[in-house]
Amino acid sequence: MSTYAVKEIFLTLQGEGAHQGRAAVFCRFSGCNLWSGREEDRAKAICTFCDTDFVGINGMRGGRYRSAADLADAISGEWRGGREGRLCVLTGGEPMLQIDADLIAALHDHGFEIAVETNGTLLPPEGLDWICVSPKAGADLKLRSGHELKLVYPQKGALPDIFEDLAFDRFSLQPMDGPNVAENIALAIRYCLHHPRWRLSVQTHKHLGIR
């Protein structure tokens, strides 16, 4: 029987990518394989620009869930709509460190469509309904197909053209947040205008003040 370390579970609107604006229950797993999540380790991490707190299990509905059924019940308990249109986004940190077949089955039993946001360094179990891969420069990309490739831009060593031959249905370019966000938005817009295969992904939840 698996256990799951979860930072937080919450209902929100998906703020970015292909499902932008859609109601979803986010389950953020604790832990990542590209950074410890602690500021003292950031400079030496493979991914240094992550803006998400995934350390520990002390967030809303966070904890150590002892079974897939328990975690699926907690996720379902956050949903406010009916049975139709249920969406759960499994994220992190790196969710592939913990997602397994039992959790996928339990969430499907609750009627959820399951989306995952992953750095693509680990291969997923079968049964996920939407796979969004966000490659990171310097990381070994093993998951080379899926529904959406969402590239944070710009990243030195991870230019968009090196990913265009991969088997994804949608290619999204997301300006890197931080002190240079205005410049990065302009760069991403310019790139999308000249490379129309890519679609601009803006983190609307930050502008709206929602999670």
C-alpha positions in Angstrom: 0.0 0.0 0.0 1.4 3.4 -1.0 1.5 6.5 1.1 1.5 10.0 -0.3 3.2 13.2 1.0 1.0 16.1 0.0 1.9 19.8 0.5 -1.7 21.1 -0.2 -5.0 20.4 -1.9 -7.2 23.3 -3.1 -9.9 24.2 -5.5 -9.1 26.9 -8.0 -9.2 27.9 -11.7 -6.4 26.6 -13.8 -4.4 29.7 -14.6 -2.2 28.6 -17.4 -1.8 26.3 -20.4 -4.5 24.6 -22.4 -7.0 24.3 -19.6 -6.7 28.0 -18.5 -9.9 29.1 -16.8 -11.2 25.7 -16.0 -12.2 24.8 -12.4 -9.9 22.2 -11.0 -8.8 20.6 -7.7 -5.0 21.0 -7.4 -3.1 18.3 -5.4 0.4 19.5 -4.9 2.8 16.8 -3.9 5.8 17.4 -1.6 9.3 16.9 -3.0 11.1 17.3 -6.3 14.1 15.7 -8.0 15.5 18.9 -9.4 15.6 21.1 -6.3 15.1 20.5 -2.6 12.8 23.5 -2.4 15.0 25.2 0.2 16.5 28.6 -0.6 19.9 27.6 0.6 20.0 24.9 -2.1 18.6 27.0 -5.0 21.8 28.2 -6.5 23.1 24.6 -6.9 19.8 23.1 -8.1 19.1 21.9 -11.7 16.0 24.2 -11.7 16.7 27.5 -10.1 13.6 29.5 -11.1 10.8 27.5 -9.4 8.3 29.8 -7.6 6.3 27.2 -5.8 6.5 26.1 -2.2 6.5 22.3 -2.2 8.4 21.7 1.0 6.7 19.7 3.8 3.1 18.7 4.2 1.8 21.8 6.1 -0.4 23.4 3.5 -4.2 23.4 3.1 -5.3 19.7 3.4 -1.7 18.8 3.4 -0.5 15.7 5.1 0.7 12.1 4.7 -2.1 10.1 3.2 -2.0 6.4 4.0 -3.8 5.1 0.9 -4.9 6.1 -2.6 -8.5 6.0 -1.5 -7.9 8.4 1.4 -6.2 10.9 -0.9 -8.8 10.6 -3.6 -11.5 11.2 -1.0 -9.7 14.4 0.2 -9.4 15.6 -3.4 -13.1 14.9 -4.1 -14.1 16.7 -1.0 -12.8 20.0 -2.4 -14.9 19.8 -5.6 -17.9 22.0 -5.5 -19.7 21.1 -8.7 -21.5 18.0 -9.8 -20.2 14.8 -11.3 -19.7 16.4 -14.7 -16.5 18.2 -15.7 -14.4 17.1 -12.7 -10.7 17.9 -13.2 -7.9 17.1 -10.8 -4.4 18.6 -11.5 -1.5 16.6 -9.9 1.5 18.9 -9.5 4.4 19.6 -7.2 7.3 19.7 -6.8 7.5 16.6 -9.1 4.3 14.6 -8.9 5.7 11.6 -10.8 7.7 10.7 -7.7 4.5 9.6 -6.1 1.7 9.0 -8.7 0.9 5.4 -9.1 -1.8 3.2 -10.7 -3.8 2.9 -7.4 -4.2 6.7 -7.2 -5.2 7.0 -10.8 -7.8 4.3 -10.4 -9.2 5.9 -7.2 -9.5 9.4 -8.8 -11.2 7.9 -11.9 -13.6 6.1 -9.5 -14.5 9.6 -8.2 -15.2 10.8 -11.8 -12.1 13.0 -12.2 -10.2 13.7 -15.4 -6.6 13.5 -14.3 -4.1 16.1 -15.5 -0.5 16.1 -14.5 2.2 18.8 -14.6 5.7 17.3 -14.7 9.2 18.1 -15.5 9.4 15.0 -17.8 12.4 13.4 -16.1 10.3 10.4 -15.0 8.0 8.2 -17.0 4.4 8.1 -15.9 2.1 5.2 -15.2 -0.7 4.5 -17.6 -4.1 6.1 -17.3 -3.4 9.8 -17.0 -5.9 11.9 -19.1 -3.7 15.0 -19.7 0.1 15.1 -19.6 1.8 18.5 -19.5 5.5 18.4 -19.6 7.6 21.5 -18.6 11.2 20.8 -19.6 14.1 22.2 -17.5 17.5 23.1 -18.9 20.1 20.6 -17.7 17.6 17.8 -16.9 17.3 14.6 -18.7 14.0 14.7 -20.6 12.6 11.1 -20.6 8.9 11.9 -21.2 9.0 12.9 -24.9 5.3 12.7 -25.8 2.1 13.9 -24.3 -0.7 16.4 -24.7 1.1 19.7 -24.0 4.7 20.8 -23.8 4.8 24.0 -21.7 8.2 25.6 -21.9 9.2 28.3 -19.4 11.0 31.0 -21.5 13.7 32.0 -21.8 15.9 29.3 -20.5 19.6 29.1 -21.5 20.1 25.6 -22.8 16.4 24.9 -23.4 15.5 26.9 -26.5 12.1 26.1 -28.1 13.4 24.7 -31.3 15.0 21.7 -29.7 11.6 20.4 -28.6 9.6 20.9 -31.8 10.1 17.4 -33.1 8.7 15.8 -29.9 5.2 14.2 -30.0 3.0 16.7 -28.2 -0.4 17.9 -29.3 0.2 21.5 -28.1 3.3 23.7 -27.6 2.9 26.5 -25.1 5.5 29.1 -24.3 5.3 30.6 -20.8 7.3 33.7 -19.9 9.5 33.2 -16.9 8.3 35.0 -13.8 10.6 37.1 -11.7 12.2 40.5 -11.9 12.5 40.4 -15.7 8.9 39.2 -16.3 7.9 42.2 -18.5 10.9 41.6 -20.7 10.3 37.9 -20.8 6.6 38.4 -21.8 7.8 40.6 -24.7 10.3 38.0 -25.8 7.7 35.2 -25.6 5.2 37.2 -27.6 7.8 38.0 -30.3 8.8 34.3 -30.5 5.1 33.1 -30.8 4.5 35.7 -33.6 7.4 34.3 -35.6 6.8 30.7 -34.7 3.1 30.2 -34.7 3.3 26.5 -33.7 3.8 27.9 -30.2 1.0 29.5 -28.2 1.5 32.0 -25.4 0.7 30.8 -21.9 0.3 33.5 -19.3 0.0 32.8 -15.6 -3.4 34.5 -15.3 -3.9 33.3 -11.7 -1.2 35.6 -10.6 -2.8 38.6 -12.2 -6.2 37.7 -10.8 -4.8 37.1 -7.3 -6.0 33.5 -7.0 -4.0 30.4 -6.3 
